């Protein structure tokens, strides 16, 4: 009886596939042409990105970030496609990659959508950081990703919307989100370790007070400034990194505070939609002067190393998940076990 049911299910699926193939030959041809054109255009985009690294216009970690963001945006578009279509075609992959790169390069989510969300106070309260409530632009893309994933995943609880490809797409998206979160935790952990080390190093510049402050700063390759209380000012580099540096110096001067031990603080600020700058400051007083120290090249090198490791791990994992999704969708759709076919339904494989 089981064999008869399996044969009947297979026959139903084959009939559905044949019916669709006969009904839409022109659509199949159009999909092939579109997929081929998208593959060529994406190849041009990839070649241009690789050449920019060779010419020195782009660093290797920026190229890896470009690849990773393109893959993530492509998966985002695949989820949107799967909400509209019951099945995934490999011909849509180059289209998703091409459009994913365009979405990333054009700043559609990390620029346009993020800018719109910036007008909402709730956006800053939920994702803002520091006293300025600054929000990383990547949250715009993340919100869209999570919303599409939740919708796609929720649709699979209803048999009429459940298909084999949609289930695979949800698993792929969950896997990418999980590895992205895990690698991001590793990234922040490595950067925080470098920041704590830099805080200890900066503190050593104030051991002799103001007598050898600048010499100590030169030894540890830190950026330092001796500010007269009577004419307080902070250089433009300090203002660009964090306005808190300027406010702290001005508060020390205005209140006539005396800091025998250096006050050390750290934080980060987004330079653009894809890169965050981390900093460490330390301030103390010596007589009529305020001593301000800022972490230098050592912190930049440590952050660059952690960022490179993060992008390598992310590209390897996310590209692998996307490849597995395409492979399983193409191969196992025809070879799924009867129990899986019964759970999904005959039209979920056709």
N, C-alpha and C positions, 0 to 999 in steps of 0.2 A: 504493500500500500504506500509506503514511504517513497519507493522508487517511482511509482506511478505519479505521486504528487510532485516529485522533483522534476520528472520528465514533462509534466503538464506545465509547471512553472517556467521551465526553460523554453518550452514551445511558445508560451505566452510572451515571454521576453523577446524571443526571436521575432515573433510576429509584430510586436510593437516597434522593434528596431527597423524591420523591413518596411513597415508602413511609414515611419518617419523619414527613412532614406528615400522612398519613392515620392513622398509628398514635398520634400524640400531639397531637391538637387541644386537649385540655384542658390539657396542659402548656404549650402555646403561649399559651393564654389566661391561665393562671396567671402565666407569665413576663411578659406584657404588664402585668398588674395590679401585679405586684411592682415592675417597672421604673418604672411611672408613680408609684406610691406613694413609691418611693425618690427619684425625681427631685423630687417635691414636698417631701419631708423635707429633702433636701440643699439645695434652694432656701431653705428656712426657716433652715437652718444658715448658709448664705452671707449671707443678709440680716441675720441677727443679728450676724455677724462684721463686716459693713460698717457697721452702725449703731453698734457699739462703737467704731469708729474716729471716726465723726462726733461721738460724745458725749465723746470724749477718754479713754475707758477703755482703748483699745488704740492703739498707734502704727502708722503705715503699714508699717514694716518688720516688725512683728509680724503684721500681716494678710497680707503677702506670704509670710512664713514659714509661716503657717497654710495658705495655698494650696499652697505647695510641698510641705509635709509631707503634706497630704491627697492630692496627686497621687502622691507616692512610695508612700504606704500603699495607694492604690488600685491601682497597678501591682503591688505586692506581692500583693494579693488576686487580681488577674487572673492572676498566675503560679500561685498556688495553685489557682484555678479551672481553668486550662488543664491542670494535672496530673491533675485529676479528669475533665475533659471534653475531648473531642477538638477541639471547635470553639468559637469565641467568638461570642457574640451581643451586638449593640449594646445589647440590653435589660439586659445585666449591667453596663454602664458606670455608670448612676446608682446601682445597688446598690453597686458597688465604691467610688464616690466617697462615698456616705453612710456605708458601713462604715469606709472609710479615715479619714474625719474623726472617727468615733466611736473608732477605735483610737488616733488621735493625741490627741484631747481627753481620753480616759480614761486615757492613759498606759499602755496595755497592754504595749507593747514598751519604751518609753523609761523606764517606771516599774516595772511588775510584773516583766517578764522581766529587765530590768537589775538589779533588786533580787535576784532569784534568782542571777544570774550573779556578783553581788558576793560571794557566799559561796564562790566558787571561786578559790583562789589563782592558778590559771593565767590567769584572766581579767585579774587585775591585772598579772601579769607580761607578758602579751601586749600589753595596751592602756593600762596605767597610765603616768602621767607624774609627774615631779618626785619628791621624796623621800617624798611621801605615797602614791604609786602610785594617784592618783585617776584614775578612768576616766570618760570622757565618756559619758553615758547613751545617746547616739545609736548607740553601738556595739552595743547590744542589737538595735536595728532593723536595723543593717547586717548583722549575722551571719545573721539570718533571711532578709534579702533575698538575700545571696550564696548561702545554702544552697538556697533555692528556685530561683534562677537556675541554679546548677550542676546541680540535678536536672532542670530543664526542658531545659537545653541538652544534658545527657547523654542524655536520652530520644530526642533527634533522631538519634542515631547508629544507632538501631534502626528499621528500616522499619515494623514493626508498630505503633510508637507515634508515627511521624512524621506530622505533619499540617501543612498550610499555615499555619493559625492559630498553632500552637505555635511554628513557626519565626519567624513575625512577632513573637510575644510575647517570644521570647528576644532577638531583635534590638532590640526596643523597650527591654527591661530593660537590655541591655548599653549601649545608647546613653545612657540616663538615668544609669546608674552612671558612665559615662565622663565625661559633661558635669558631673555632680556633683563627681567627683574633680578635674577640670580647674578648675572655678570655685572649689573649696575651696583648691586650690593658689594661685590668684590672690588669694583672700581672705587667706590666711595670709601671703603675700608682702607685700601692702599693709599688713597690721597690723604685721609685723616691721619694715618700713621706718619706720612711725610710732613704734614702740618704740625703735629705734636713735636716731632724732632726739630723742626725749624723754630718752634716757639722756645724750646730749650736753648737752641743755639743763639737766637736773638737776645735772650736774657743775659748771655755772657758779655755782650757789648757794653752793658751798664755796670759791670763789676767795679771799675775804677771811677765811676761817676762821669763827670764831664772832662776829666783830665786827658784820658786817652780814648775817648768815645769814637772819634772818627777813625783813629788807627785800628781799633778793634773792629769797626764796621768794614774797613778795607780788608782785614784779614779773613773775615767770614763772608766776604763778597755780598754784603747787604747794602741796601740803599738807605743812607742816613742823612739827617738834616738837623742842624742846631738852630733853634728859633729863639730870637730875642723876645722876652715877655713884653717889651715896650712896643714892638712892631711885629705882632704875630702874623705869620703867613705860612701856608703850606704849598709846596710846589704843585704844578699841574698834574704830575704823575700821581701824586697822592690823591688829588681830587678825582681823577679819572677812575681810580681803583675803588674808592669808597669814600663817600661824603662824611662818614662817621669819623674818619681820620681828621678832617678839618674841624668838625664839631668838637671832638675830644680835645684838640689843642686849644681851641678857643675857650672851652669850658675851664680848662686848667688855668689859663691866663686870667679869665674873668673872675674866677673865684679865689685866685691867689693860692691854688692848691700846691702842696708839696708832696711829690711822689718819690719816696726813698727807694721803694721797690718798683721795678718797671711794671706797668699795666700792659698786658699782652692780650690781643684779641685776633681772631681770624674770621674769615667768611668767604663769600664768593659773589660774583656778579656776572650776568650774562652779557658777553660782548656782542653776540649776534644770536641768530636762531639755533645755532648748532654748537657753539663753543662757550664754555664757562671759564672765567678766570678766577683762580683762587689766590688769596693773599693772606699775609700775616703781618700785623703791625705791633709795635711796642713803643710805649712812651714813658718817660720819666722826667724829673726835673733836677737841675743842678744850678743853684743860685738864681740868677736872673735869666736863665735859659731853660727852654724845653727841648728835650732830646727825643727825636722821632726816628725810629728804625723801621725798615720795611724789608721783608724777605726778598732775596734776589734770585740768581740763576739756579741755585741748587733746588729750590722749590719748583721752578719752572721745568727743570729736567725731570724731577720725580713725577710731576703731573703728566708730562709728555709721555713718559714710560708707561704709566698706568693707563693712559688713554689709548696708547698703541696696543697694549695687551687686551684692553676691552674690545676694541674694534676688530682685532684678529679673531678673538673668541666669538664675537657676535656674528661676523660674516660667515665663519665656518659653521656655526650652529644653525643660523637662520636659513642659509642657502641649502643646507642638508635637509632641514625640515620641509622646505618647499619642494625639493627634488623628490623626497619620499612621498609627499602628497601626490605629485604628478605621476610617479611610478605606480603607486598602489591604485590610484584612480584608473589608470590605463590597463593594468594587468589583472588585479584582483576583482575588478568589476565583473569579469567573465568567469572567475574561478572561486567566487565566494562560496562558503559552505551553506548547505540548506537551512541551517538554523539562522544564519545571518540574513538570508534571503526571505525567510518567513518573517523575521522581525521588521525588515524594511518594507517588504511588499514587492510584487513583481514589477510594478512600474517604477520602483525606486532604483532599478538597475538598467532599465531599457534606455 
